Amino acid sequence: MSIKLSGLALRDLDEIRHYTVKTWGRDQWLTYYRGLVRTFEGISANPDGGRDRSLFAAGLCSVNYRRHAVFYVRIAAAGDEPVILRIVHQRRNMPALVYFEDIDV
């Protein structure tokens, strides 16, 4: 099972990398990145284990990793495998994502 990330999730990951390297350095980024990858692997292994976020979009789930919420959904075009849609800092206004950004489920 491979880990699939949307374009927005890849952008989120790059922004997290940039901020973490700038603020805490490369070693801290590598540690945080490894933790995110373990979170992605956990989603891939157990896609039904996340928190139900169907209030935002049908089938949407999330899992927390430290200060970030990882949003994902199973997508038929991806063989019903989970796809990471966004990686959002917990300080973000989660309901606003539905109205102001393209979750594109």
C-alpha positions as CSV (number, residue, x, y, z in Angstrom):
1,M,0.0,0.0,0.0
2,S,1.5,3.3,-1.0
3,I,0.9,6.7,0.6
4,K,-0.8,9.2,-1.6
5,L,-0.8,13.0,-1.1
6,S,-2.9,15.6,-2.9
7,G,-1.2,18.6,-4.4
8,L,-2.5,20.7,-1.5
9,A,-1.0,18.2,1.0
10,L,2.3,18.4,-0.7
11,R,2.2,22.2,-0.6
12,D,1.3,21.9,3.2
13,L,4.3,19.6,3.7
14,D,6.6,22.0,1.9
15,E,5.4,24.9,4.0
16,I,5.9,22.9,7.2
17,R,9.4,22.0,6.1
18,H,10.3,25.6,5.3
19,Y,9.0,27.0,8.6
20,T,10.5,24.2,10.7
21,V,14.0,24.5,9.0
22,K,13.9,28.3,9.4
23,T,12.7,28.2,13.0
24,W,14.3,25.1,14.5
25,G,16.8,23.8,12.0
26,R,17.2,20.9,9.6
27,D,17.6,18.2,12.3
28,Q,14.3,19.1,13.9
29,W,12.6,19.1,10.4
30,L,13.9,15.5,9.8
31,T,12.6,14.4,13.1
32,Y,9.2,15.9,12.5
33,Y,9.1,14.6,8.9
34,R,9.8,11.1,10.1
35,G,6.9,11.4,12.5
36,L,4.6,12.6,9.8
37,V,5.6,9.7,7.6
38,R,4.8,7.3,10.4
39,T,1.4,9.0,10.7
40,F,0.8,8.6,7.0
41,E,1.8,4.9,7.2
42,G,-0.7,4.5,10.1
43,I,-3.4,6.0,8.0
44,S,-2.5,3.7,5.1
45,A,-2.5,0.6,7.4
46,N,-5.8,1.5,9.2
47,P,-7.8,4.1,7.2
48,D,-10.8,3.5,9.5
49,G,-8.9,4.5,12.6
50,G,-9.1,8.3,12.1
51,R,-11.5,10.8,13.6
52,D,-14.7,11.2,11.5
53,R,-14.8,14.6,9.9
54,S,-17.9,14.0,7.7
55,L,-19.3,17.3,9.0
56,F,-16.8,19.0,6.7
57,A,-17.0,16.6,3.7
58,A,-18.4,13.1,3.2
59,G,-15.9,10.4,4.2
60,L,-13.4,12.9,5.5
61,C,-11.3,11.7,8.5
62,S,-8.3,13.1,10.4
63,V,-5.5,12.0,12.6
64,N,-3.4,14.3,14.7
65,Y,0.4,14.4,14.7
66,R,1.8,16.8,17.3
67,R,0.6,20.2,16.3
68,H,-0.9,19.2,12.9
69,A,-4.1,17.5,11.8
70,V,-3.8,15.2,8.8
71,F,-7.0,15.1,6.8
72,Y,-7.7,12.2,4.4
73,V,-10.4,10.4,2.6
74,R,-10.7,7.2,0.7
75,I,-11.0,8.0,-3.0
76,A,-12.5,5.5,-5.6
77,A,-10.1,6.7,-8.3
78,A,-7.2,5.8,-6.1
79,G,-8.5,2.2,-5.7
80,D,-10.5,3.1,-2.5
81,E,-7.2,3.8,-0.8
82,P,-6.8,6.8,1.6
83,V,-5.4,10.0,0.1
84,I,-3.9,12.7,2.4
85,L,-5.8,15.9,1.4
86,R,-4.3,18.5,3.8
87,I,-1.8,18.8,6.7
88,V,-3.1,21.6,8.8
89,H,-1.7,23.3,11.9
90,Q,-4.1,23.0,14.8
91,R,-4.4,26.8,15.2
92,R,-6.1,27.0,11.8
93,N,-9.8,27.5,11.7
94,M,-10.8,24.0,10.5
95,P,-14.4,24.9,9.4
96,A,-13.0,27.8,7.3
97,L,-11.2,25.2,5.1
98,V,-14.5,24.1,3.7
99,Y,-15.5,27.6,2.7
100,F,-12.2,29.2,1.7
101,E,-10.1,26.4,0.4
102,D,-10.5,23.6,-2.0
103,I,-10.6,20.3,-0.1
104,D,-11.6,18.7,-3.5
105,V,-13.0,15.4,-2.3
